[in-house]
Amino acid sequence: MAEPVPAAPAPADPWRGRLAAYRALLGAQARSQAAYRTSFVVDLVGNVGATLFDVLTVLVIFGVTRELGGFTLRETLVVVGLSAFAFATADLLIGNIERLPRYVRTGLFDAVLVRPLGALPQLVLMDLPVRKVSRALFGLAVLVFAVGSAGIDWTPGRVALLVVAPLAAVVFFGSVFVATATISFYWIDSAELANSVTYGGRDFTSYPVTVYGGWFRALFAYGMGFAFVSYHPALALLGRADPLGLPAWVGWASPGVALVAAGVAAAAWRVGIRHYRSTGS
């Protein structure tokens, strides 16, 4: 009687293998950055500075005025908190994509493309700035303090918006990081242009858009969508009518704007990858 043929082993789950590889990259980055504990702690503390200065700037301004663009200090802090948390978190998760011009110039991006993993996750995890987690946590603390002291009339809808709007803003800023980084596929020396949009957008969203005017406000606030990061969600949370005259439902549109931004960034990334012709091209 013939012996039964053993069953063939089940094929490995490719997604599980990829997740394991991404976890290994993330773990290696965390261990390497935490190896020198004193330096790591100093970096953690030092990274709070950027967000702290944003808050201090607003406090200094309100030292000489009672309103800023028609907003009180407590109302403005809601805007600052939404912006600070969103940008710091996006910078923590996606900000390493800013190194893409150097990777393209040196040829390191070629090595990324030949690996059986997604190019974008690799770039993000190759040098994930774990030290920036303190900035994101400080931004969250500012947001919690701001909404707690603003006298908001809480409803189930506003509670949901408080959860969804910051996450949508993180997606929006992350999309901006990716979309501006793809310029380096066509123009390697594009870092300053990309920074003017990403960090310029952070500064823009730290204040009510009513302090800006003319074409500048139209371009950044609505042409690029930065008004939906903090200004309009803050209006909806505070229950305020828009001084610019837009309807109240606009304050709830940030998730939709974030999805559009993510779609544009994904399309720009795919087109850029197809355009790339290796180092020196």
C-alpha positions in Angstrom: 0.0 0.0 0.0 1.5 3.3 -1.1 2.3 5.8 1.6 0.2 9.0 1.6 1.8 11.9 0.0 2.3 14.7 2.5 0.3 17.8 1.8 2.2 20.8 0.4 2.8 23.5 3.0 0.4 26.4 2.8 1.9 29.4 1.0 3.2 32.1 3.2 1.0 35.2 3.6 2.9 38.0 1.7 1.2 40.7 3.7 2.3 39.1 7.0 5.8 39.0 5.7 5.7 42.6 4.7 4.3 43.7 8.1 7.1 41.7 9.8 9.7 43.5 7.6 8.2 46.9 8.4 8.1 46.1 12.2 11.8 45.1 11.9 12.7 48.4 10.3 10.7 50.3 12.9 12.2 48.4 15.8 15.7 48.9 14.5 15.2 52.6 14.2 13.8 52.8 17.7 16.7 50.8 19.2 19.3 52.8 17.4 17.9 56.2 18.4 17.5 55.1 22.0 20.9 53.5 22.3 22.5 56.8 23.6 19.9 57.5 26.3 21.1 61.0 27.4 21.2 62.2 23.8 17.8 60.7 23.1 16.3 62.4 26.2 17.9 65.7 25.2 16.4 65.3 21.7 13.0 64.5 23.1 13.0 67.7 25.2 14.5 69.8 22.5 11.9 68.8 19.9 9.2 70.4 22.0 10.7 73.8 21.3 9.2 74.3 17.8 5.6 73.8 19.1 6.3 75.7 22.3 7.5 78.7 20.4 4.3 78.7 18.3 2.2 78.9 21.5 4.5 81.5 23.0 4.3 83.7 19.9 0.5 83.7 20.2 0.7 84.6 23.9 3.1 87.5 23.1 0.7 88.8 20.4 -2.2 88.8 22.8 0.0 90.7 25.3 -0.6 93.7 23.2 -4.1 93.1 21.8 -7.3 91.5 22.9 -8.3 90.0 19.6 -6.5 88.5 16.6 -8.5 88.5 13.4 -11.7 88.8 15.5 -10.7 85.8 17.7 -10.0 85.9 21.4 -7.0 84.2 23.0 -8.9 81.1 24.0 -10.4 80.8 20.6 -7.1 81.2 18.9 -5.5 78.6 21.1 -8.0 76.0 19.7 -6.7 76.9 16.2 -3.1 76.6 17.4 -3.8 73.3 19.2 -5.3 71.7 16.1 -2.5 72.9 13.9 0.3 72.0 16.3 -0.9 68.5 17.0 -1.6 67.7 13.3 1.7 69.0 11.9 3.8 67.4 14.7 2.1 64.0 14.2 2.4 64.1 10.5 6.1 65.2 10.8 6.7 62.2 13.1 5.0 59.7 10.8 5.7 61.0 7.3 8.3 63.8 7.7 11.3 61.6 6.8 10.0 61.8 3.2 11.7 65.2 3.1 15.0 63.3 2.6 13.8 62.0 -0.8 15.9 64.6 -2.8 19.1 63.3 -1.1 18.1 59.7 -1.7 17.5 60.4 -5.4 20.7 62.3 -5.7 22.9 59.7 -4.1 21.2 56.7 -5.7 19.9 55.3 -2.4 16.4 55.4 -3.9 17.5 52.7 -6.4 18.1 50.3 -3.5 14.7 51.1 -2.1 13.0 50.2 -5.4 14.6 46.8 -5.8 13.4 45.6 -2.4 10.1 43.6 -2.3 8.5 46.3 -0.1 6.6 49.5 -0.8 8.9 52.4 -1.6 7.0 55.0 0.5 6.8 52.9 3.8 10.5 52.1 3.4 11.4 55.8 3.1 9.4 56.6 6.1 10.8 53.8 8.3 14.4 54.2 7.2 15.0 57.0 9.6 11.7 57.4 11.6 12.4 60.4 14.0 11.2 58.7 17.2 12.5 61.7 19.1 9.7 63.8 17.6 7.1 62.0 19.6 7.5 64.5 22.3 6.4 67.3 20.0 3.3 65.4 18.9 2.4 64.8 22.6 3.0 68.4 23.5 0.7 69.5 20.5 -1.9 67.1 21.9 -1.6 68.7 25.3 -2.1 72.1 23.9 -5.2 71.0 22.0 -6.7 69.3 25.1 -6.0 72.5 27.2 -7.4 74.8 24.5 -10.7 72.9 24.0 -11.0 72.4 27.7 -10.7 76.2 28.5 -12.6 77.6 25.5 -16.1 77.2 27.0 -17.3 74.9 24.2 -21.0 73.8 24.3 -20.3 70.1 23.8 -22.7 68.0 21.7 -22.2 64.4 20.4 -21.4 65.9 17.0 -18.7 68.2 18.4 -17.2 65.4 20.4 -17.0 63.4 17.2 -15.5 66.3 15.3 -12.9 66.8 18.0 -11.7 63.2 17.3 -12.0 63.2 13.5 -10.8 66.7 12.7 -7.3 66.3 14.2 -6.8 63.0 12.5 -8.0 64.4 9.2 -5.5 67.3 9.6 -2.7 64.7 10.2 -3.7 63.0 6.9 -3.8 66.4 5.2 -0.3 67.4 6.3 1.0 64.0 5.6 -0.3 64.3 2.0 1.4 67.7 1.7 4.7 66.1 2.8 4.3 63.4 0.2 3.1 65.6 -2.7 5.8 68.2 -2.3 8.5 65.5 -2.0 7.6 64.1 -5.4 8.9 67.3 -7.0 12.4 65.8 -6.4 11.7 63.2 -9.1 11.7 66.1 -11.6 13.9 68.7 -9.9 16.4 67.4 -7.3 17.1 70.8 -5.7 13.5 71.3 -4.7 13.8 71.0 -0.9 13.4 74.7 -0.3 10.3 74.8 -2.4 8.8 71.9 -0.6 9.6 73.4 2.8 8.0 76.6 1.9 4.7 74.7 1.4 4.9 72.3 4.4 6.4 74.6 7.0 4.7 77.6 5.5 1.4 75.7 5.8 2.1 75.0 9.4 2.7 78.7 10.2 -0.4 79.6 8.1 -2.7 77.3 10.0 -1.4 78.5 13.4 -3.6 81.6 13.2 -7.2 82.4 12.1 -7.2 82.9 8.3 -8.9 86.2 8.9 -5.5 87.7 9.7 -4.5 87.2 6.1 -6.0 88.8 3.1 -6.2 89.0 -0.7 -4.7 86.4 -3.0 -2.5 85.0 -0.3 -5.4 83.9 1.8 -7.3 82.6 -1.2 -4.3 80.6 -2.4 -3.3 79.0 0.9 -6.6 78.8 2.7 -8.8 77.5 -0.1 -6.6 76.9 -3.2 -4.4 74.5 -1.2 -7.0 73.7 1.5 -5.1 74.8 4.6 -8.2 76.5 6.0 -9.6 73.0 6.7 -6.8 72.0 9.0 -7.6 74.2 12.0 -9.6 77.3 11.1 -12.9 75.8 10.0 -12.9 72.9 12.5 -12.2 75.4 15.2 -15.2 77.5 14.1 -17.4 74.4 14.2 -16.2 73.4 17.7 -16.7 76.9 19.0 -20.1 77.3 17.4 -19.0 80.5 15.7 -20.2 81.8 12.4 -17.5 82.3 9.8 -16.5 85.9 9.6 -15.8 85.3 5.9 -19.4 84.3 5.3 -19.0 80.6 4.5 -21.8 78.3 5.7 -21.6 76.4 8.9 -21.3 73.0 7.3 -17.8 73.9 5.9 -16.5 73.4 9.4 -17.3 69.7 9.1 -15.7 69.2 5.7 -12.1 68.6 6.9 -12.3 64.7 6.5 -13.5 65.1 2.9 -10.7 67.6 2.1 -8.2 65.3 3.7 -9.3 62.4 1.5 -9.0 64.5 -1.6 -5.5 65.6 -0.5 -4.5 62.0 0.1 -5.8 61.0 -3.3 -3.8 63.8 -5.0 -0.7 62.8 -3.1 -1.1 59.2 -4.0 -1.5 60.0 -7.7 1.5 62.4 -7.6 3.6 59.6 -6.0 2.6 57.0 -8.5 3.3 59.4 -11.4 6.7 60.4 -9.9 7.8 56.8 -9.4 7.0 56.0 -13.1 8.9 59.1 -14.1 12.0 58.2 -12.1 14.9 56.9 -14.3 17.5 56.1 -11.6 20.3 58.3 -10.3 21.8 60.9 -12.6 18.7 60.9 -14.9 
